[in-house]
Amino acid sequence: MHRGFLKGQYSNEKVCDFLKGEMKRKRITQKTAADALGMSQGMLSRKLKDGSITLKELKGLMLILDVSGEQMGGLL
C-alpha cells in the first residue's frame, strides 16, 4: 500500500552515492570515515557499494560529514 511518504522510488544507491560525493567534496577519505565508525576501509567501501549500510552507520556518517537531516530527507 503506497502512502506517499517517499518521493518516487527510494533507493539505497542514491543515498550511498550522495554520501560518497559528500566525502569527496569534504576531502574525507574512506579510511578516516571507517576508523570513526569502527570498521575497516574495505568494509565501508563494500557497504557503500552494495547499499547495505545500517541506520546506525548512516547516522555516524551524517555526523562525520556534517550532513543535516533535511539534506538526507531530500533523497527520500
PQR file of N, CA, C, O and H, with PARSE charges and radii, in Angstrom:
ATOM      1  N   MET A   1       0.839  -1.178   0.000 -0.4000 1.5000
ATOM      2  CA  MET A   1       0.000   0.000   0.000 -0.0000 2.0000
ATOM      3  C   MET A   1       0.885   1.241   0.000  0.5500 1.7000
ATOM      4  O   MET A   1       1.654   1.456   0.937 -0.5500 1.4000
ATOM      5  N   HIS A   2       0.783   2.028  -1.006 -0.4000 1.5000
ATOM      6  CA  HIS A   2       1.595   3.239  -1.150 -0.0000 2.0000
ATOM      7  C   HIS A   2       0.945   4.369  -0.370  0.5500 1.7000
ATOM      8  O   HIS A   2      -0.216   4.703  -0.610 -0.5500 1.4000
ATOM      9  H   HIS A   2       0.158   1.853  -1.767  0.4000 1.0000
ATOM     10  N   ARG A   3       1.681   4.956   0.558 -0.4000 1.5000
ATOM     11  CA  ARG A   3       1.142   6.031   1.381 -0.0000 2.0000
ATOM     12  C   ARG A   3       1.640   7.406   0.945  0.5500 1.7000
ATOM     13  O   ARG A   3       1.149   8.423   1.435 -0.5500 1.4000
ATOM     14  H   ARG A   3       2.623   4.685   0.753  0.4000 1.0000
ATOM     15  N   GLY A   4       2.589   7.450   0.047 -0.4000 1.5000
ATOM     16  CA  GLY A   4       3.050   8.720  -0.467 -0.0000 2.0000
ATOM     17  C   GLY A   4       4.077   9.439   0.382  0.5500 1.7000
ATOM     18  O   GLY A   4       4.321  10.629   0.186 -0.5500 1.4000
ATOM     19  H   GLY A   4       2.988   6.624  -0.352  0.4000 1.0000
ATOM     20  N   PHE A   5       4.681   8.731   1.323 -0.4000 1.5000
ATOM     21  CA  PHE A   5       5.683   9.361   2.170 -0.0000 2.0000
ATOM     22  C   PHE A   5       7.012   9.551   1.452  0.5500 1.7000
ATOM     23  O   PHE A   5       7.721  10.521   1.718 -0.5500 1.4000
ATOM     24  H   PHE A   5       4.482   7.764   1.482  0.4000 1.0000
ATOM     25  N   LEU A   6       7.354   8.656   0.563 -0.4000 1.5000
ATOM     26  CA  LEU A   6       8.634   8.715  -0.133 -0.0000 2.0000
ATOM     27  C   LEU A   6       8.446   9.295  -1.523  0.5500 1.7000
ATOM     28  O   LEU A   6       7.442   9.033  -2.186 -0.5500 1.4000
ATOM     29  H   LEU A   6       6.778   7.868   0.348  0.4000 1.0000
ATOM     30  N   LYS A   7       9.406  10.075  -1.954 -0.4000 1.5000
ATOM     31  CA  LYS A   7       9.364  10.642  -3.295 -0.0000 2.0000
ATOM     32  C   LYS A   7       9.744   9.561  -4.293  0.5500 1.7000
ATOM     33  O   LYS A   7      10.873   9.070  -4.287 -0.5500 1.4000
ATOM     34  H   LYS A   7      10.222  10.287  -1.416  0.4000 1.0000
ATOM     35  N   GLY A   8       8.822   9.202  -5.128 -0.4000 1.5000
ATOM     36  CA  GLY A   8       9.121   8.193  -6.141 -0.0000 2.0000
ATOM     37  C   GLY A   8       9.564   6.887  -5.524  0.5500 1.7000
ATOM     38  O   GLY A   8       8.919   6.387  -4.603 -0.5500 1.4000
ATOM     39  H   GLY A   8       7.905   9.601  -5.132  0.4000 1.0000
ATOM     40  N   GLN A   9      10.632   6.336  -6.007 -0.4000 1.5000
ATOM     41  CA  GLN A   9      11.154   5.061  -5.530 -0.0000 2.0000
ATOM     42  C   GLN A   9      12.417   5.308  -4.716  0.5500 1.7000
ATOM     43  O   GLN A   9      13.412   5.814  -5.234 -0.5500 1.4000
ATOM     44  H   GLN A   9      11.156   6.742  -6.756  0.4000 1.0000
ATOM     45  N   TYR A  10      12.367   4.947  -3.441 -0.4000 1.5000
ATOM     46  CA  TYR A  10      13.526   5.080  -2.559 -0.0000 2.0000
ATOM     47  C   TYR A  10      14.621   4.141  -3.031  0.5500 1.7000
ATOM     48  O   TYR A  10      14.345   3.012  -3.435 -0.5500 1.4000
ATOM     49  H   TYR A  10      11.558   4.536  -3.020  0.4000 1.0000
ATOM     50  N   SER A  11      15.857   4.602  -2.981 -0.4000 1.5000
ATOM     51  CA  SER A  11      16.972   3.800  -3.458 -0.0000 2.0000
ATOM     52  C   SER A  11      18.176   3.945  -2.535  0.5500 1.7000
ATOM     53  O   SER A  11      18.642   5.054  -2.275 -0.5500 1.4000
ATOM     54  H   SER A  11      16.081   5.520  -2.653  0.4000 1.0000
ATOM     55  N   ASN A  12      18.675   2.806  -2.040 -0.4000 1.5000
ATOM     56  CA  ASN A  12      19.900   2.816  -1.236 -0.0000 2.0000
ATOM     57  C   ASN A  12      21.053   3.395  -2.031  0.5500 1.7000
ATOM     58  O   ASN A  12      21.922   4.069  -1.477 -0.5500 1.4000
ATOM     59  H   ASN A  12      18.297   1.905  -2.251  0.4000 1.0000
ATOM     60  N   GLU A  13      21.062   3.134  -3.329 -0.4000 1.5000
ATOM     61  CA  GLU A  13      22.158   3.600  -4.167 -0.0000 2.0000
ATOM     62  C   GLU A  13      22.230   5.127  -4.185  0.5500 1.7000
ATOM     63  O   GLU A  13      23.323   5.693  -4.179 -0.5500 1.4000
ATOM     64  H   GLU A  13      20.357   2.587  -3.779  0.4000 1.0000
ATOM     65  N   LYS A  14      21.074   5.797  -4.208 -0.4000 1.5000
ATOM     66  CA  LYS A  14      21.063   7.264  -4.212 -0.0000 2.0000
ATOM     67  C   LYS A  14      21.687   7.802  -2.930  0.5500 1.7000
ATOM     68  O   LYS A  14      22.485   8.739  -2.962 -0.5500 1.4000
ATOM     69  H   LYS A  14      20.186   5.337  -4.213  0.4000 1.0000
ATOM     70  N   VAL A  15      21.319   7.202  -1.806 -0.4000 1.5000
ATOM     71  CA  VAL A  15      21.851   7.638  -0.516 -0.0000 2.0000
ATOM     72  C   VAL A  15      23.357   7.404  -0.472  0.5500 1.7000
ATOM     73  O   VAL A  15      24.111   8.287  -0.062 -0.5500 1.4000
ATOM     74  H   VAL A  15      20.671   6.441  -1.779  0.4000 1.0000
ATOM     75  N   CYS A  16      23.797   6.224  -0.892 -0.4000 1.5000
ATOM     76  CA  CYS A  16      25.222   5.904  -0.860 -0.0000 2.0000
ATOM     77  C   CYS A  16      26.007   6.770  -1.838  0.5500 1.7000
ATOM     78  O   CYS A  16      27.119   7.195  -1.525 -0.5500 1.4000
ATOM     79  H   CYS A  16      23.184   5.507  -1.225  0.4000 1.0000
ATOM     80  N   ASP A  17      25.455   7.035  -3.006 -0.4000 1.5000
ATOM     81  CA  ASP A  17      26.121   7.930  -3.961 -0.0000 2.0000
ATOM     82  C   ASP A  17      26.253   9.333  -3.386  0.5500 1.7000
ATOM     83  O   ASP A  17      27.282   9.985  -3.565 -0.5500 1.4000
ATOM     84  H   ASP A  17      24.552   6.689  -3.260  0.4000 1.0000
ATOM     85  N   PHE A  18      25.216   9.800  -2.697 -0.4000 1.5000
ATOM     86  CA  PHE A  18      25.268  11.109  -2.058 -0.0000 2.0000
ATOM     87  C   PHE A  18      26.375  11.142  -1.003  0.5500 1.7000
ATOM     88  O   PHE A  18      27.150  12.097  -0.941 -0.5500 1.4000
ATOM     89  H   PHE A  18      24.380   9.271  -2.552  0.4000 1.0000
ATOM     90  N   LEU A  19      26.447  10.096  -0.173 -0.4000 1.5000
ATOM     91  CA  LEU A  19      27.461  10.045   0.882 -0.0000 2.0000
ATOM     92  C   LEU A  19      28.867  10.017   0.296  0.5500 1.7000
ATOM     93  O   LEU A  19      29.761  10.699   0.795 -0.5500 1.4000
ATOM     94  H   LEU A  19      25.818   9.320  -0.223  0.4000 1.0000
ATOM     95  N   LYS A  20      29.068   9.229  -0.765 -0.4000 1.5000
ATOM     96  CA  LYS A  20      30.383   9.182  -1.402 -0.0000 2.0000
ATOM     97  C   LYS A  20      30.750  10.544  -1.993  0.5500 1.7000
ATOM     98  O   LYS A  20      31.904  10.968  -1.920 -0.5500 1.4000
ATOM     99  H   LYS A  20      28.341   8.675  -1.171  0.4000 1.0000
ATOM    100  N   GLY A  21      29.768  11.222  -2.576 -0.4000 1.5000
ATOM    101  CA  GLY A  21      30.014  12.548  -3.128 -0.0000 2.0000
ATOM    102  C   GLY A  21      30.372  13.559  -2.048  0.5500 1.7000
ATOM    103  O   GLY A  21      31.268  14.382  -2.239 -0.5500 1.4000
ATOM    104  H   GLY A  21      28.831  10.877  -2.635  0.4000 1.0000
ATOM    105  N   GLU A  22      29.679  13.503  -0.917 -0.4000 1.5000
ATOM    106  CA  GLU A  22      29.978  14.400   0.198 -0.0000 2.0000
ATOM    107  C   GLU A  22      31.372  14.127   0.754  0.5500 1.7000
ATOM    108  O   GLU A  22      32.093  15.061   1.104 -0.5500 1.4000
ATOM    109  H   GLU A  22      28.951  12.835  -0.763  0.4000 1.0000
ATOM    110  N   MET A  23      31.754  12.863   0.836 -0.4000 1.5000
ATOM    111  CA  MET A  23      33.096  12.521   1.311 -0.0000 2.0000
ATOM    112  C   MET A  23      34.139  13.135   0.393  0.5500 1.7000
ATOM    113  O   MET A  23      35.147  13.670   0.855 -0.5500 1.4000
ATOM    114  H   MET A  23      31.169  12.104   0.551  0.4000 1.0000
ATOM    115  N   LYS A  24      33.897  13.057  -0.901 -0.4000 1.5000
ATOM    116  CA  LYS A  24      34.851  13.605  -1.862 -0.0000 2.0000
ATOM    117  C   LYS A  24      34.898  15.131  -1.771  0.5500 1.7000
ATOM    118  O   LYS A  24      35.980  15.719  -1.760 -0.5500 1.4000
ATOM    119  H   LYS A  24      33.078  12.622  -1.277  0.4000 1.0000
ATOM    120  N   ARG A  25      33.727  15.773  -1.705 -0.4000 1.5000
ATOM    121  CA  ARG A  25      33.675  17.235  -1.628 -0.0000 2.0000
ATOM    122  C   ARG A  25      34.350  17.765  -0.372  0.5500 1.7000
ATOM    123  O   ARG A  25      34.996  18.812  -0.400 -0.5500 1.4000
ATOM    124  H   ARG A  25      32.849  15.295  -1.713  0.4000 1.0000
ATOM    125  N   LYS A  26      34.198  17.037   0.732 -0.4000 1.5000
ATOM    126  CA  LYS A  26      34.755  17.497   2.004 -0.0000 2.0000
ATOM    127  C   LYS A  26      36.135  16.912   2.284  0.5500 1.7000
ATOM    128  O   LYS A  26      36.701  17.109   3.359 -0.5500 1.4000
ATOM    129  H   LYS A  26      33.673  16.186   0.755  0.4000 1.0000
ATOM    130  N   ARG A  27      36.664  16.194   1.305 -0.4000 1.5000
ATOM    131  CA  ARG A  27      38.008  15.605   1.384 -0.0000 2.0000
ATOM    132  C   ARG A  27      38.183  14.723   2.621  0.5500 1.7000
ATOM    133  O   ARG A  27      39.187  14.809   3.328 -0.5500 1.4000
ATOM    134  H   ARG A  27      36.204  16.034   0.431  0.4000 1.0000
ATOM    135  N   ILE A  28      37.185  13.875   2.864 -0.4000 1.5000
ATOM    136  CA  ILE A  28      37.251  12.890   3.943 -0.0000 2.0000
ATOM    137  C   ILE A  28      37.425  11.528   3.283  0.5500 1.7000
ATOM    138  O   ILE A  28      36.583  11.099   2.495 -0.5500 1.4000
ATOM    139  H   ILE A  28      36.370  13.805   2.289  0.4000 1.0000
ATOM    140  N   THR A  29      38.514  10.859   3.608 -0.4000 1.5000
ATOM    141  CA  THR A  29      38.790   9.568   2.981 -0.0000 2.0000
ATOM    142  C   THR A  29      37.915   8.479   3.599  0.5500 1.7000
ATOM    143  O   THR A  29      37.406   8.623   4.711 -0.5500 1.4000
ATOM    144  H   THR A  29      39.198  11.208   4.249  0.4000 1.0000
ATOM    145  N   GLN A  30      37.754   7.389   2.852 -0.4000 1.5000
ATOM    146  CA  GLN A  30      37.018   6.247   3.385 -0.0000 2.0000
ATOM    147  C   GLN A  30      37.719   5.691   4.606  0.5500 1.7000
ATOM    148  O   GLN A  30      37.057   5.217   5.530 -0.5500 1.4000
ATOM    149  H   GLN A  30      38.167   7.273   1.949  0.4000 1.0000
ATOM    150  N   LYS A  31      39.023   5.734   4.634 -0.4000 1.5000
ATOM    151  CA  LYS A  31      39.791   5.243   5.782 -0.0000 2.0000
ATOM    152  C   LYS A  31      39.455   6.050   7.032  0.5500 1.7000
ATOM    153  O   LYS A  31      39.229   5.476   8.098 -0.5500 1.4000
ATOM    154  H   LYS A  31      39.561   6.119   3.884  0.4000 1.0000
ATOM    155  N   THR A  32      39.419   7.373   6.912 -0.4000 1.5000
ATOM    156  CA  THR A  32      39.097   8.249   8.035 -0.0000 2.0000
ATOM    157  C   THR A  32      37.677   7.985   8.530  0.5500 1.7000
ATOM    158  O   THR A  32      37.447   7.850   9.732 -0.5500 1.4000
ATOM    159  H   THR A  32      39.603   7.839   6.047  0.4000 1.0000
ATOM    160  N   ALA A  33      36.728   7.913   7.597 -0.4000 1.5000
ATOM    161  CA  ALA A  33      35.336   7.667   7.962 -0.0000 2.0000
ATOM    162  C   ALA A  33      35.163   6.281   8.583  0.5500 1.7000
ATOM    163  O   ALA A  33      34.440   6.122   9.567 -0.5500 1.4000
ATOM    164  H   ALA A  33      36.915   8.023   6.621  0.4000 1.0000
ATOM    165  N   ALA A  34      35.827   5.285   8.006 -0.4000 1.5000
ATOM    166  CA  ALA A  34      35.724   3.922   8.526 -0.0000 2.0000
ATOM    167  C   ALA A  34      36.295   3.824   9.930  0.5500 1.7000
ATOM    168  O   ALA A  34      35.716   3.160  10.790 -0.5500 1.4000
ATOM    169  H   ALA A  34      36.414   5.414   7.207  0.4000 1.0000
ATOM    170  N   ASP A  35      37.429   4.478  10.172 -0.4000 1.5000
ATOM    171  CA  ASP A  35      38.022   4.492  11.510 -0.0000 2.0000
ATOM    172  C   ASP A  35      37.058   5.105  12.526  0.5500 1.7000
ATOM    173  O   ASP A  35      36.925   4.600  13.640 -0.5500 1.4000
ATOM    174  H   ASP A  35      37.899   5.017   9.474  0.4000 1.0000
ATOM    175  N   ALA A  36      36.392   6.187  12.143 -0.4000 1.5000
ATOM    176  CA  ALA A  36      35.446   6.847  13.039 -0.0000 2.0000
ATOM    177  C   ALA A  36      34.230   5.959  13.331  0.5500 1.7000
ATOM    178  O   ALA A  36      33.628   6.046  14.401 -0.5500 1.4000
ATOM    179  H   ALA A  36      36.500   6.597  11.238  0.4000 1.0000
ATOM    180  N   LEU A  37      33.882   5.107  12.365 -0.4000 1.5000
ATOM    181  CA  LEU A  37      32.747   4.203  12.545 -0.0000 2.0000
ATOM    182  C   LEU A  37      33.146   2.878  13.188  0.5500 1.7000
ATOM    183  O   LEU A  37      32.288   2.066  13.533 -0.5500 1.4000
ATOM    184  H   LEU A  37      34.371   5.037  11.496  0.4000 1.0000
ATOM    185  N   GLY A  38      34.445   2.664  13.345 -0.4000 1.5000
ATOM    186  CA  GLY A  38      34.922   1.430  13.960 -0.0000 2.0000
ATOM    187  C   GLY A  38      34.904   0.225  13.040  0.5500 1.7000
ATOM    188  O   GLY A  38      34.634  -0.894  13.476 -0.5500 1.4000
ATOM    189  H   GLY A  38      35.142   3.323  13.064  0.4000 1.0000
ATOM    190  N   MET A  39      35.188   0.453  11.781 -0.4000 1.5000
ATOM    191  CA  MET A  39      35.254  -0.655  10.817 -0.0000 2.0000
ATOM    192  C   MET A  39      36.433  -0.432   9.885  0.5500 1.7000
ATOM    193  O   MET A  39      37.067   0.622   9.915 -0.5500 1.4000
ATOM    194  H   MET A  39      35.407   1.363  11.427  0.4000 1.0000
ATOM    195  N   SER A  40      36.720  -1.415   9.067 -0.4000 1.5000
ATOM    196  CA  SER A  40      37.824  -1.289   8.127 -0.0000 2.0000
ATOM    197  C   SER A  40      37.377  -0.484   6.906  0.5500 1.7000
ATOM    198  O   SER A  40      36.185  -0.360   6.624 -0.5500 1.4000
ATOM    199  H   SER A  40      36.204  -2.271   9.043  0.4000 1.0000
ATOM    200  N   GLN A  41      38.351   0.053   6.199 -0.4000 1.5000
ATOM    201  CA  GLN A  41      38.055   0.819   4.982 -0.0000 2.0000
ATOM    202  C   GLN A  41      37.380  -0.070   3.950  0.5500 1.7000
ATOM    203  O   GLN A  41      36.461   0.371   3.259 -0.5500 1.4000
ATOM    204  H   GLN A  41      39.319  -0.047   6.427  0.4000 1.0000
ATOM    205  N   GLY A  42      37.823  -1.311   3.839 -0.4000 1.5000
ATOM    206  CA  GLY A  42      37.245  -2.241   2.873 -0.0000 2.0000
ATOM    207  C   GLY A  42      35.785  -2.531   3.160  0.5500 1.7000
ATOM    208  O   GLY A  42      34.977  -2.640   2.237 -0.5500 1.4000
ATOM    209  H   GLY A  42      38.570  -1.668   4.400  0.4000 1.0000
ATOM    210  N   MET A  43      35.437  -2.659   4.448 -0.4000 1.5000
ATOM    211  CA  MET A  43      34.053  -2.923   4.828 -0.0000 2.0000
ATOM    212  C   MET A  43      33.171  -1.719   4.498  0.5500 1.7000
ATOM    213  O   MET A  43      32.064  -1.886   3.986 -0.5500 1.4000
ATOM    214  H   MET A  43      36.093  -2.571   5.198  0.4000 1.0000
ATOM    215  N   LEU A  44      33.657  -0.501   4.789 -0.4000 1.5000
ATOM    216  CA  LEU A  44      32.877   0.697   4.456 -0.0000 2.0000
ATOM    217  C   LEU A  44      32.691   0.802   2.948  0.5500 1.7000
ATOM    218  O   LEU A  44      31.601   1.120   2.473 -0.5500 1.4000
ATOM    219  H   LEU A  44      34.557  -0.366   5.205  0.4000 1.0000
ATOM    220  N   SER A  45      33.748   0.538   2.200 -0.4000 1.5000
ATOM    221  CA  SER A  45      33.668   0.591   0.747 -0.0000 2.0000
ATOM    222  C   SER A  45      32.611  -0.395   0.228  0.5500 1.7000
ATOM    223  O   SER A  45      31.813  -0.054  -0.644 -0.5500 1.4000
ATOM    224  H   SER A  45      34.634   0.280   2.585  0.4000 1.0000
ATOM    225  N   ARG A  46      32.614  -1.598   0.762 -0.4000 1.5000
ATOM    226  CA  ARG A  46      31.653  -2.630   0.347 -0.0000 2.0000
ATOM    227  C   ARG A  46      30.226  -2.188   0.680  0.5500 1.7000
ATOM    228  O   ARG A  46      29.319  -2.329  -0.141 -0.5500 1.4000
ATOM    229  H   ARG A  46      33.263  -1.876   1.471  0.4000 1.0000
ATOM    230  N   LYS A  47      30.034  -1.654   1.888 -0.4000 1.5000
ATOM    231  CA  LYS A  47      28.696  -1.230   2.300 -0.0000 2.0000
ATOM    232  C   LYS A  47      28.181  -0.077   1.441  0.5500 1.7000
ATOM    233  O   LYS A  47      27.000  -0.039   1.098 -0.5500 1.4000
ATOM    234  H   LYS A  47      30.771  -1.540   2.555  0.4000 1.0000
ATOM    235  N   LEU A  48      29.060   0.864   1.091 -0.4000 1.5000
ATOM    236  CA  LEU A  48      28.650   1.966   0.237 -0.0000 2.0000
ATOM    237  C   LEU A  48      28.391   1.500  -1.193  0.5500 1.7000
ATOM    238  O   LEU A  48      27.549   2.065  -1.891 -0.5500 1.4000
ATOM    239  H   LEU A  48      30.020   0.833   1.370  0.4000 1.0000
ATOM    240  N   LYS A  49      29.101   0.491  -1.619 -0.4000 1.5000
ATOM    241  CA  LYS A  49      28.938  -0.017  -2.985 -0.0000 2.0000
ATOM    242  C   LYS A  49      27.646  -0.809  -3.151  0.5500 1.7000
ATOM    243  O   LYS A  49      26.932  -0.642  -4.140 -0.5500 1.4000
ATOM    244  H   LYS A  49      29.785   0.032  -1.052  0.4000 1.0000
ATOM    245  N   ASP A  50      27.344  -1.684  -2.169 -0.4000 1.5000
ATOM    246  CA  ASP A  50      26.150  -2.528  -2.320 -0.0000 2.0000
ATOM    247  C   ASP A  50      24.921  -1.998  -1.581  0.5500 1.7000
ATOM    248  O   ASP A  50      23.856  -2.613  -1.636 -0.5500 1.4000
ATOM    249  H   ASP A  50      27.924  -1.820  -1.366  0.4000 1.0000
ATOM    250  N   GLY A  51      25.057  -0.860  -0.891 -0.4000 1.5000
ATOM    251  CA  GLY A  51      23.908  -0.241  -0.237 -0.0000 2.0000
ATOM    252  C   GLY A  51      23.457  -0.927   1.033  0.5500 1.7000
ATOM    253  O   GLY A  51      22.303  -0.782   1.436 -0.5500 1.4000
ATOM    254  H   GLY A  51      25.922  -0.360  -0.846  0.4000 1.0000
ATOM    255  N   SER A  52      24.346  -1.673   1.673 -0.4000 1.5000
ATOM    256  CA  SER A  52      23.960  -2.419   2.874 -0.0000 2.0000
ATOM    257  C   SER A  52      24.289  -1.668   4.161  0.5500 1.7000
ATOM    258  O   SER A  52      24.455  -2.287   5.212 -0.5500 1.4000
ATOM    259  H   SER A  52      25.283  -1.791   1.346  0.4000 1.0000
ATOM    260  N   ILE A  53      24.383  -0.364   4.088 -0.4000 1.5000
ATOM    261  CA  ILE A  53      24.714   0.452   5.243 -0.0000 2.0000
ATOM    262  C   ILE A  53      23.539   0.454   6.229  0.5500 1.7000
ATOM    263  O   ILE A  53      22.382   0.560   5.823 -0.5500 1.4000
ATOM    264  H   ILE A  53      24.247   0.138   3.234  0.4000 1.0000
ATOM    265  N   THR A  54      23.845   0.338   7.514 -0.4000 1.5000
ATOM    266  CA  THR A  54      22.807   0.312   8.540 -0.0000 2.0000
ATOM    267  C   THR A  54      22.429   1.734   8.947  0.5500 1.7000
ATOM    268  O   THR A  54      23.125   2.695   8.619 -0.5500 1.4000
ATOM    269  H   THR A  54      24.785   0.252   7.844  0.4000 1.0000
ATOM    270  N   LEU A  55      21.335   1.849   9.655 -0.4000 1.5000
ATOM    271  CA  LEU A  55      20.889   3.155  10.114 -0.0000 2.0000
ATOM    272  C   LEU A  55      21.899   3.772  11.081  0.5500 1.7000
ATOM    273  O   LEU A  55      22.140   4.978  11.039 -0.5500 1.4000
ATOM    274  H   LEU A  55      20.769   1.069   9.922  0.4000 1.0000
ATOM    275  N   LYS A  56      22.486   2.957  11.946 -0.4000 1.5000
ATOM    276  CA  LYS A  56      23.498   3.444  12.887 -0.0000 2.0000
ATOM    277  C   LYS A  56      24.712   3.987  12.130  0.5500 1.7000
ATOM    278  O   LYS A  56      25.240   5.043  12.478 -0.5500 1.4000
ATOM    279  H   LYS A  56      22.290   1.977  11.980  0.4000 1.0000
ATOM    280  N   GLU A  57      25.152   3.267  11.100 -0.4000 1.5000
ATOM    281  CA  GLU A  57      26.291   3.710  10.297 -0.0000 2.0000
ATOM    282  C   GLU A  57      25.947   4.970   9.506  0.5500 1.7000
ATOM    283  O   GLU A  57      26.778   5.866   9.359 -0.5500 1.4000
ATOM    284  H   GLU A  57      24.724   2.408  10.818  0.4000 1.0000
ATOM    285  N   LEU A  58      24.722   5.031   9.002 -0.4000 1.5000
ATOM    286  CA  LEU A  58      24.267   6.209   8.271 -0.0000 2.0000
ATOM    287  C   LEU A  58      24.286   7.431   9.182  0.5500 1.7000
ATOM    288  O   LEU A  58      24.747   8.501   8.785 -0.5500 1.4000
ATOM    289  H   LEU A  58      24.047   4.303   9.122  0.4000 1.0000
ATOM    290  N   LYS A  59      23.792   7.271  10.387 -0.4000 1.5000
ATOM    291  CA  LYS A  59      23.786   8.379  11.344 -0.0000 2.0000
ATOM    292  C   LYS A  59      25.215   8.825  11.662  0.5500 1.7000
ATOM    293  O   LYS A  59      25.484  10.022  11.758 -0.5500 1.4000
ATOM    294  H   LYS A  59      23.418   6.402  10.709  0.4000 1.0000
ATOM    295  N   GLY A  60      26.128   7.866  11.826 -0.4000 1.5000
ATOM    296  CA  GLY A  60      27.529   8.193  12.071 -0.0000 2.0000
ATOM    297  C   GLY A  60      28.151   8.951  10.918  0.5500 1.7000
ATOM    298  O   GLY A  60      28.881   9.919  11.129 -0.5500 1.4000
ATOM    299  H   GLY A  60      25.909   6.894  11.748  0.4000 1.0000
ATOM    300  N   LEU A  61      27.869   8.520   9.704 -0.4000 1.5000
ATOM    301  CA  LEU A  61      28.402   9.218   8.530 -0.0000 2.0000
ATOM    302  C   LEU A  61      27.824  10.624   8.412  0.5500 1.7000
ATOM    303  O   LEU A  61      28.523  11.556   8.015 -0.5500 1.4000
ATOM    304  H   LEU A  61      27.275   7.734   9.533  0.4000 1.0000
ATOM    305  N   MET A  62      26.554  10.774   8.755 -0.4000 1.5000
ATOM    306  CA  MET A  62      25.948  12.107   8.714 -0.0000 2.0000
ATOM    307  C   MET A  62      26.663  13.050   9.682  0.5500 1.7000
ATOM    308  O   MET A  62      26.866  14.225   9.374 -0.5500 1.4000
ATOM    309  H   MET A  62      25.986  10.017   9.078  0.4000 1.0000
ATOM    310  N   LEU A  63      27.044  12.533  10.855 -0.4000 1.5000
ATOM    311  CA  LEU A  63      27.761  13.354  11.828 -0.0000 2.0000
ATOM    312  C   LEU A  63      29.166  13.691  11.329  0.5500 1.7000
ATOM    313  O   LEU A  63      29.608  14.835  11.432 -0.5500 1.4000
ATOM    314  H   LEU A  63      26.879  11.578  11.106  0.4000 1.0000
ATOM    315  N   ILE A  64      29.858  12.697  10.792 -0.4000 1.5000
ATOM    316  CA  ILE A  64      31.213  12.897  10.287 -0.0000 2.0000
ATOM    317  C   ILE A  64      31.223  13.917   9.141  0.5500 1.7000
ATOM    318  O   ILE A  64      32.096  14.782   9.069 -0.5500 1.4000
ATOM    319  H   ILE A  64      29.498  11.768  10.708  0.4000 1.0000
ATOM    320  N   LEU A  65      30.241  13.796   8.256 -0.4000 1.5000
ATOM    321  CA  LEU A  65      30.189  14.648   7.068 -0.0000 2.0000
ATOM    322  C   LEU A  65      29.437  15.956   7.305  0.5500 1.7000
ATOM    323  O   LEU A  65      29.362  16.802   6.413 -0.5500 1.4000
ATOM    324  H   LEU A  65      29.532  13.093   8.315  0.4000 1.0000
ATOM    325  N   ASP A  66      28.884  16.121   8.497 -0.4000 1.5000
ATOM    326  CA  ASP A  66      28.103  17.311   8.843 -0.0000 2.0000
ATOM    327  C   ASP A  66      26.968  17.519   7.844  0.5500 1.7000
ATOM    328  O   ASP A  66      26.803  18.602   7.282 -0.5500 1.4000
ATOM    329  H   ASP A  66      28.944  15.434   9.221  0.4000 1.0000
ATOM    330  N   VAL A  67      26.190  16.458   7.637 -0.4000 1.5000
ATOM    331  CA  VAL A  67      25.045  16.477   6.740 -0.0000 2.0000
ATOM    332  C   VAL A  67      23.789  16.584   7.598  0.5500 1.7000
ATOM    333  O   VAL A  67      23.626  15.841   8.566 -0.5500 1.4000
ATOM    334  H   VAL A  67      26.324  15.579   8.094  0.4000 1.0000
ATOM    335  N   SER A  68      22.914  17.498   7.246 -0.4000 1.5000
ATOM    336  CA  SER A  68      21.695  17.687   8.036 -0.0000 2.0000
ATOM    337  C   SER A  68      20.634  16.647   7.665  0.5500 1.7000
ATOM    338  O   SER A  68      20.690  16.015   6.610 -0.5500 1.4000
ATOM    339  H   SER A  68      23.046  18.102   6.460  0.4000 1.0000
ATOM    340  N   GLY A  69      19.684  16.498   8.559 -0.4000 1.5000
ATOM    341  CA  GLY A  69      18.569  15.599   8.301 -0.0000 2.0000
ATOM    342  C   GLY A  69      17.743  16.038   7.107  0.5500 1.7000
ATOM    343  O   GLY A  69      17.181  15.212   6.388 -0.5500 1.4000
ATOM    344  H   GLY A  69      19.639  17.011   9.416  0.4000 1.0000
ATOM    345  N   GLU A  70      17.675  17.353   6.901 -0.4000 1.5000
ATOM    346  CA  GLU A  70      16.920  17.880   5.764 -0.0000 2.0000
ATOM    347  C   GLU A  70      17.558  17.471   4.443  0.5500 1.7000
ATOM    348  O   GLU A  70      16.866  17.148   3.477 -0.5500 1.4000
ATOM    349  H   GLU A  70      18.132  18.024   7.485  0.4000 1.0000
ATOM    350  N   GLN A  71      18.896  17.489   4.414 -0.4000 1.5000
ATOM    351  CA  GLN A  71      19.594  17.070   3.193 -0.0000 2.0000
ATOM    352  C   GLN A  71      19.322  15.598   2.906  0.5500 1.7000
ATOM    353  O   GLN A  71      19.078  15.218   1.761 -0.5500 1.4000
ATOM    354  H   GLN A  71      19.459  17.752   5.198  0.4000 1.0000
ATOM    355  N   MET A  72      19.364  14.773   3.948 -0.4000 1.5000
ATOM    356  CA  MET A  72      19.092  13.342   3.751 -0.0000 2.0000
ATOM    357  C   MET A  72      17.630  13.117   3.402  0.5500 1.7000
ATOM    358  O   MET A  72      17.306  12.257   2.583 -0.5500 1.4000
ATOM    359  H   MET A  72      19.562  15.081   4.878  0.4000 1.0000
ATOM    360  N   GLY A  73      16.753  13.885   4.021 -0.4000 1.5000
ATOM    361  CA  GLY A  73      15.327  13.767   3.721 -0.0000 2.0000
ATOM    362  C   GLY A  73      15.016  14.104   2.274  0.5500 1.7000
ATOM    363  O   GLY A  73      14.058  13.579   1.706 -0.5500 1.4000
ATOM    364  H   GLY A  73      17.016  14.583   4.687  0.4000 1.0000
ATOM    365  N   GLY A  74      15.811  14.968   1.677 -0.4000 1.5000
ATOM    366  CA  GLY A  74      15.612  15.318   0.275 -0.0000 2.0000
ATOM    367  C   GLY A  74      15.852  14.153  -0.666  0.5500 1.7000
ATOM    368  O   GLY A  74      15.396  14.171  -1.809 -0.5500 1.4000
ATOM    369  H   GLY A  74      16.589  15.394   2.138  0.4000 1.0000
ATOM    370  N   LEU A  75      16.566  13.138  -0.192 -0.4000 1.5000
ATOM    371  CA  LEU A  75      16.835  11.966  -1.033 -0.0000 2.0000
ATOM    372  C   LEU A  75      15.716  10.941  -0.957  0.5500 1.7000
ATOM    373  O   LEU A  75      15.634  10.034  -1.785 -0.5500 1.4000
ATOM    374  H   LEU A  75      16.936  13.123   0.737  0.4000 1.0000
ATOM    375  N   LEU A  76      14.857  11.092   0.037 -0.4000 1.5000
ATOM    376  CA  LEU A  76      13.791  10.098   0.251 -0.0000 2.0000
ATOM    377  C   LEU A  76      12.498  10.508  -0.388  0.5500 1.7000
ATOM    378  O   LEU A  76      11.508   9.781  -0.299 -0.5500 1.4000
ATOM    379  H   LEU A  76      14.924  11.830   0.710  0.4000 1.0000
TER
END
